[in-house]
Amino acid sequence: MDSYILAMDQGTTSCRSILFDKTGNAIASSHKEFKQLYPRPGWVEHNPVEIFDTQYYTAQDVLHKTNICPEQIASIGITNQRETVVVWERDTGNPVYNAIVWQCRRTTQICDNYKKDKLEPLFKEKTGLVIDPYFSGTKIKWILDSDERLRLKARKGELLFGTIDSWLIYNLTGLHFTDTSNASRTQLYNINTGVWDREIMTILGIPDTMVPLQRHSSANFGKTKNDLFGREILVGGVAGDQQAALFGQACFETGDSKNTYGTGCFALVNTGHNKIESKNGLLTTLACELDNGLVYALEGSVFIAGAVIQWLRDELKIITNASETNDMAASIQDTGGVYIVPAFAGLGAPYWDPSARGIIVGLTRGSNRAHIVRAALESIAYQSADLIHALQEDSGKKIPELKVDGGATQNAFLMQFQADILGIPVVTSSTPDITALGAAYLAGLQVGFWNSTADIKKQWKEGKRYMPQMNDSQRETLIAGWKNAVAAAREYK
């Protein structure tokens, strides 16, 4: 029988399971959304039990749809929304609180206090990350601080924490593991030494009994419980979604870069075994860890990208489907001077302003629905351009072309505008599910499904190439307008 890799792609708004064959082609997939919880303005939560149930449903569904039996699954790869964190009881496995999502800003005051105490240089040197509510560490602290009983249980060693990969692994195998890439996003992991940092955990008041065991991104994370699939299946690869996308894009060489368009936007450049400290508001992070050691990356994060289109659909209700936006944006010549800065969760790189708020500027009596939709799409490209410009300045090298992936790459208007505003080619992969493919590759390497990264690189194929068509003068004028809009968003508190 043919064998396959099952990739579990656990995202911010939905779960997906995809089967890949040895050529890296997706045989079938299953997708299901889950509920977003907003208990207060700026707070974002998920039900961790619903996350696992949804992910498990899609895994069962994709096997059912294809009549592929569990015996044909060589390994499972997991990729996940990063920074979102769960705390659960060691004995029962029950969560003690909802998962606090990476977008959540509830720990802004905690972060401000640490900044006032001048701790940011220490955090940045050890973890590569700025002090911001985005990361997992202060979320765990908030959960423990919210109930003295939880703080006591943590001290007794009765609680565990994990990012979503750990939560899935725990429910699949009963084991408490994470991989290097996810560990590096918690703000508790020392990216210089490759171990959990006791000093920072002490500052945050997080006992080291709570941490998962950390393994390479391609490793043995345990086997699934018999009752889940009718047989044990090895979990052989794990990576946070953006690192998985970098791997799936075959960005294995120093200087290789990609941008992923999902709920947020995330640009990464592989810096090899060299840890580069950004001077432009980017993060130093770990791309992965294989047998050849730690591989570093520079990363820029946009918090609200595809989520601005969901906002048009779900809150403003001016579209019914994201696919409408391409033709609507293309139906007008420009936005008529309208800019949207979707700082719904503050601004990420290169600004790192958690207090910024979303705004629409440049409205006139003639502004209509199409102008708003086009401005929303353009905001994704402008934010991504901010990241790419910062990556170029930090690396000292011009990025010749940008590999892109994620759902929004299907929007031809957005991809063309991205190429125009950057002034470089934008290149999609022939495989749309790059993040899941990266997790599959990591899992496949562990069991010999693929032999090496060189074999994987041969499988990458270009999809569509968008060439820049905008002149320099127009580009500079539009970017200047964007900068003014961002300044206005940062001014309004």
C-alpha positions in Angstrom: 0.0 0.0 0.0 1.1 3.6 -0.6 2.0 5.5 2.4 1.4 9.2 3.3 2.2 11.9 5.9 -0.7 13.3 7.8 -0.2 17.0 8.5 -2.2 18.7 11.2 -2.4 22.4 10.6 -3.9 24.1 13.7 -4.5 27.8 12.9 -5.9 30.8 14.6 -9.4 30.5 13.3 -9.6 26.9 12.0 -8.0 23.4 11.9 -7.0 21.6 8.8 -5.7 18.1 8.2 -3.9 17.3 4.9 -2.5 14.1 3.5 0.8 14.4 1.5 2.4 11.8 -0.8 6.1 11.3 -1.5 6.1 14.0 -4.2 4.9 16.6 -1.7 1.5 16.7 -3.3 -1.6 17.2 -1.2 -3.9 14.2 -1.8 -6.9 15.5 0.2 -7.7 17.9 3.0 -10.4 18.6 5.6 -11.0 22.0 7.2 -13.2 23.2 10.1 -13.5 26.5 11.8 -13.9 26.9 15.6 -15.3 29.7 17.8 -13.4 32.9 18.6 -14.0 34.3 22.1 -13.7 38.0 22.9 -14.6 38.3 26.6 -13.4 42.0 26.8 -12.1 44.5 24.3 -8.6 43.5 23.3 -8.9 40.0 24.8 -9.0 37.0 22.6 -9.5 33.4 23.8 -10.1 29.9 22.4 -11.6 26.8 24.0 -8.7 24.4 24.0 -10.9 21.3 24.2 -12.8 22.6 21.1 -9.4 23.1 19.4 -8.4 19.4 19.9 -11.8 18.1 19.0 -11.9 20.2 15.8 -8.3 19.1 14.8 -9.1 15.4 15.5 -12.3 15.7 13.5 -10.5 16.9 10.4 -7.9 14.2 10.8 -10.6 11.5 10.9 -12.5 13.2 8.1 -9.6 13.3 5.6 -8.9 9.6 6.2 -12.6 8.8 5.7 -12.9 10.9 2.5 -9.9 9.1 0.9 -10.5 5.6 2.3 -6.9 5.7 3.4 -6.4 3.6 6.5 -4.3 4.5 9.5 -1.8 1.8 8.6 -0.8 3.9 5.6 0.2 6.9 7.7 4.0 6.9 8.0 4.1 9.8 10.5 2.1 12.9 11.7 3.4 16.4 11.4 2.0 19.2 13.5 2.1 22.9 12.8 0.3 25.5 14.9 -0.6 29.0 15.7 2.3 30.2 17.8 2.4 32.0 21.2 -1.2 31.0 22.1 -0.9 29.1 25.4 -2.8 26.6 27.5 -2.4 25.7 31.1 -3.8 22.3 32.2 -3.8 20.0 35.2 -1.0 17.4 35.2 -3.3 14.6 36.6 -6.5 15.1 34.7 -5.4 16.9 31.5 -8.2 19.4 32.0 -7.5 23.1 31.1 -7.7 25.5 34.0 -8.5 28.4 31.7 -9.3 29.1 28.1 -6.3 29.3 25.7 -5.1 32.9 25.6 -4.5 33.7 21.9 -1.4 35.4 20.5 -3.6 38.4 19.5 -4.7 39.0 23.1 -3.5 42.3 24.6 -4.6 41.7 28.3 -1.0 41.6 29.5 -0.1 45.1 28.2 0.2 46.5 31.8 2.4 43.5 32.9 4.7 44.2 29.9 4.8 47.9 30.6 5.9 47.2 34.2 8.8 45.0 33.0 9.8 47.7 30.6 9.8 50.3 33.3 12.0 48.0 35.3 14.4 48.1 32.4 14.2 44.4 31.8 13.7 44.5 28.0 17.5 44.3 27.2 17.8 41.1 29.3 14.7 39.5 27.7 15.9 40.5 24.2 19.4 39.2 24.7 18.3 35.8 26.0 15.1 35.2 24.0 15.5 37.4 20.9 12.1 38.9 21.6 10.8 42.3 22.7 8.6 42.5 25.8 5.1 42.5 24.3 1.7 40.8 25.2 2.1 38.9 21.9 4.3 36.2 23.5 3.3 33.3 25.8 5.3 34.1 29.0 3.2 37.0 30.3 0.0 35.1 29.4 1.0 32.2 31.6 1.9 34.7 34.4 -1.6 36.3 34.0 -3.4 32.9 34.3 -1.4 32.0 37.5 -2.0 35.5 38.9 -5.7 35.4 38.2 -6.4 32.8 40.9 -4.2 32.1 44.0 -5.3 28.5 43.9 -3.7 28.1 40.5 -0.6 29.7 41.7 -0.4 27.2 44.6 -1.1 24.3 42.3 1.7 25.5 40.0 4.1 25.7 42.9 3.2 22.1 43.8 4.0 20.9 40.3 0.4 20.1 39.5 0.0 22.3 36.4 1.6 22.1 32.9 1.7 24.7 30.2 2.1 24.4 26.5 1.7 26.2 23.3 -0.9 24.6 21.0 1.6 22.1 19.6 2.1 20.8 23.1 -1.6 20.7 23.8 -2.2 18.6 20.7 0.8 16.3 21.4 -0.5 15.8 24.9 -4.0 14.9 23.8 -2.7 12.7 21.0 0.1 10.8 22.9 -0.2 11.7 26.6 3.3 13.1 26.5 4.4 16.7 27.3 6.7 17.9 24.5 7.3 20.9 22.3 9.8 21.7 19.6 12.6 24.3 19.4 10.7 26.7 17.1 7.6 26.9 19.4 9.7 27.0 22.5 11.5 30.1 21.1 8.2 32.0 20.9 7.3 31.6 24.6 9.8 34.3 25.8 10.9 31.6 28.3 13.5 29.9 26.1 17.2 31.0 25.7 18.0 31.0 22.0 21.7 31.2 22.7 21.9 28.0 24.8 18.9 26.1 23.5 17.3 25.5 27.0 14.5 27.0 29.1 15.8 30.1 30.9 15.4 29.8 34.7 16.2 33.5 35.3 13.4 34.7 33.1 11.0 32.1 34.4 11.8 33.3 37.9 11.1 36.9 36.9 7.7 35.8 35.5 6.9 33.6 38.4 6.6 30.4 36.3 7.8 27.2 38.0 10.1 25.0 35.8 7.9 22.0 36.6 5.4 23.4 34.1 7.6 23.4 31.0 7.3 20.8 28.3 10.4 18.8 27.2 11.9 20.4 24.1 13.0 18.4 21.1 14.3 19.0 17.6 11.7 20.0 15.0 12.1 16.6 13.4 12.1 14.1 16.2 10.2 11.4 18.0 7.3 13.2 19.9 5.6 9.9 20.8 3.0 7.7 19.3 -0.8 8.4 19.3 -3.0 6.5 21.7 -4.5 3.4 20.2 -8.1 4.5 20.6 -7.7 7.6 18.4 -6.8 6.0 15.1 -7.0 2.3 15.9 -3.2 2.0 15.9 -0.2 3.9 17.1 1.1 6.5 14.7 4.4 8.4 15.3 4.3 12.2 15.7 7.6 12.9 13.9 7.6 16.6 13.1 6.5 19.8 14.9 7.0 23.5 14.0 5.3 26.7 14.7 3.3 27.8 11.6 5.8 30.5 10.3 8.8 28.3 10.7 7.0 25.4 9.1 6.2 27.7 6.1 9.9 28.7 5.8 10.7 25.0 5.7 7.9 24.2 3.3 9.2 27.0 1.0 12.6 25.1 1.0 14.2 28.2 2.4 17.2 26.2 3.7 20.0 28.6 2.7 21.2 31.7 4.5 19.3 34.7 3.0 16.3 32.7 1.8 13.0 34.5 2.8 9.3 34.2 2.6 6.1 36.0 3.7 3.0 34.2 4.8 -0.5 35.7 4.5 -2.8 34.3 7.0 -4.8 35.8 9.9 -1.6 37.8 10.4 1.4 38.3 8.1 4.8 36.9 8.9 8.0 37.6 7.0 11.1 35.5 7.8 14.6 35.4 6.5 17.0 32.4 7.2 20.2 33.7 8.9 21.7 30.2 9.2 23.7 29.5 12.4 24.2 33.3 12.9 22.1 35.0 15.5 21.5 38.6 14.1 20.1 41.3 16.4 17.7 43.6 14.6 18.1 47.3 14.6 14.7 47.8 12.9 12.2 46.3 15.3 12.4 42.7 14.1 12.7 39.6 16.2 15.6 37.2 16.4 14.1 33.7 16.5 14.8 30.1 15.8 13.8 28.7 12.4 14.2 25.1 13.5 16.7 22.7 15.0 17.8 19.7 13.1 20.8 17.4 13.6 23.1 20.1 12.3 22.2 22.5 15.2 20.2 25.6 15.7 19.1 27.6 12.6 18.2 31.2 13.3 15.9 33.6 11.5 14.9 37.3 11.5 11.1 37.7 11.7 8.7 40.5 11.3 5.1 40.0 12.5 1.9 41.8 11.3 -0.9 41.0 13.7 -3.9 41.8 11.5 -3.7 40.8 7.8 -6.4 38.3 6.6 -8.2 39.2 9.8 -9.1 42.6 8.3 -11.0 40.8 5.5 -12.8 38.7 8.1 -13.7 42.0 9.9 -15.2 43.4 6.6 -17.3 40.2 6.4 -18.3 39.5 10.0 -18.4 42.9 11.7 -19.0 45.5 8.9 -20.9 42.9 6.7 -19.9 44.8 3.5 -18.8 41.5 1.9 -20.2 38.0 2.2 -17.0 36.1 1.1 -13.3 36.9 1.0 -13.2 35.9 -2.7 -15.3 39.0 -3.6 -12.6 41.4 -2.6 -10.4 40.8 -5.6 -12.9 42.0 -8.2 -14.2 44.7 -6.0 -10.7 46.2 -5.5 -9.9 45.9 -9.2 -13.2 47.7 -10.1 -11.8 51.1 -9.1 -8.5 52.8 -10.1 -7.4 53.5 -6.5 -8.7 54.0 -3.0 -9.4 57.7 -3.5 -6.9 58.5 -0.7 -8.5 56.1 1.8 -6.1 54.2 4.1 -7.0 51.5 6.7 -4.5 50.8 9.5 -6.0 47.6 11.0 -4.3 48.0 14.4 -7.1 46.0 16.1 -4.5 44.3 18.3 -2.0 47.1 18.4 0.9 47.2 15.9 3.6 44.6 15.6 6.9 44.9 13.8 8.6 47.2 13.2 6.5 49.5 15.5 5.7 47.3 18.5 3.0 49.7 19.7 0.3 47.7 21.7 -1.7 50.9 22.4 -2.2 51.8 18.7 -5.8 51.5 17.5 -7.3 50.7 14.1 -8.4 53.7 12.0 -9.7 54.6 8.6 -8.4 57.9 7.2 -8.9 59.9 4.0 -12.7 59.4 3.7 -14.7 61.8 1.5 -18.4 61.9 0.6 -17.5 59.9 -2.5 -15.8 57.0 -0.6 -17.8 53.8 -1.0 -17.7 50.1 -0.2 -15.1 49.3 -2.9 -12.7 52.0 -1.6 -12.9 50.4 1.9 -12.4 46.9 0.6 -9.4 48.0 -1.6 -7.9 50.0 1.3 -8.2 46.9 3.5 -6.3 44.7 1.0 -3.7 47.4 0.4 -3.1 47.6 4.2 -1.9 44.0 4.1 0.6 44.8 1.5 1.8 48.0 3.2 2.3 46.2 6.5 4.2 43.5 4.7 6.4 46.0 2.9 7.3 47.5 6.3 8.6 44.1 7.3 10.5 43.5 4.1 12.2 46.9 4.2 13.3 46.2 7.8 14.6 42.7 6.9 16.7 44.2 4.1 18.2 46.9 6.3 19.1 44.4 9.0 20.6 41.8 6.7 22.3 44.5 4.6 21.1 42.7 1.4 18.3 43.5 -1.0 15.8 40.7 -1.3 15.7 39.9 -5.0 12.3 38.3 -4.9 9.7 37.3 -2.3 8.4 33.8 -1.9 4.8 34.0 -0.6 2.2 31.6 0.7 -1.0 31.5 2.7 -4.7 31.8 1.8 -4.5 35.5 0.6 -2.0 34.6 -2.1 -5.0 33.5 -4.1 -6.0 37.2 -4.3 -4.4 38.4 -7.6 -5.0 42.0 -6.8 -3.2 41.8 -3.5 -0.3 39.9 -4.9 0.1 42.4 -7.8 -0.1 45.4 -5.4 2.5 43.7 -3.1 4.9 43.4 -6.0 4.2 47.0 -7.0 4.7 48.5 -3.5 7.9 46.5 -3.0 9.3 46.9 -6.4 10.4 43.3 -6.6 8.8 40.1 -8.0 6.4 38.2 -5.7 6.4 34.4 -6.3 3.8 31.9 -5.1 4.5 28.2 -4.7 2.6 25.7 -6.8 1.6 24.1 -3.4 -0.9 26.3 -1.6 -0.6 24.5 1.7 3.0 25.4 2.4 2.7 25.6 6.2 1.2 22.1 6.4 3.8 20.8 3.9 6.6 22.1 6.0 5.3 20.1 9.0 4.9 17.1 6.7 8.5 17.4 5.5 9.8 17.5 9.1 7.7 14.4 10.0 8.8 12.6 6.9 12.5 13.3 7.5 12.2 11.6 10.9 10.9 8.3 9.4 12.9 8.3 6.1 9.9 9.2 4.0 12.2 11.9 2.5 16.0 11.4 2.8 17.3 15.0 3.1 16.5 18.7 2.7 18.2 18.4 -0.7 15.5 16.0 -1.9 12.8 18.3 -0.5 14.3 21.3 -2.3 14.0 19.5 -5.6 10.2 19.3 -5.1 9.6 23.1 -4.7 7.9 24.5 -7.8 7.0 28.0 -8.7 3.3 28.8 -9.0 2.7 32.3 -10.3 5.1 35.2 -10.6 3.9 38.8 -10.1 6.2 41.5 -11.6 6.2 45.1 -10.3 4.4 47.5 -12.7 4.3 50.7 -10.6 6.7 53.6 -11.2 8.9 54.9 -8.4 7.1 58.2 -8.0 3.7 56.6 -7.5 5.2 54.0 -5.1 6.8 56.7 -3.0 3.6 58.8 -2.8 1.5 55.8 -1.7 4.0 54.8 0.9 4.2 58.3 2.3 0.4 58.3 2.7 0.6 55.0 4.5 3.3 56.3 6.9 1.0 59.3 7.7 -1.9 56.9 8.4 0.2 54.8 10.7 1.3 57.9 12.6 -2.3 58.8 13.1 -3.1 55.3 14.4 -0.3 55.6 16.9 -1.4 59.1 18.0 -5.0 58.0 18.8 -4.9 56.2 22.1 
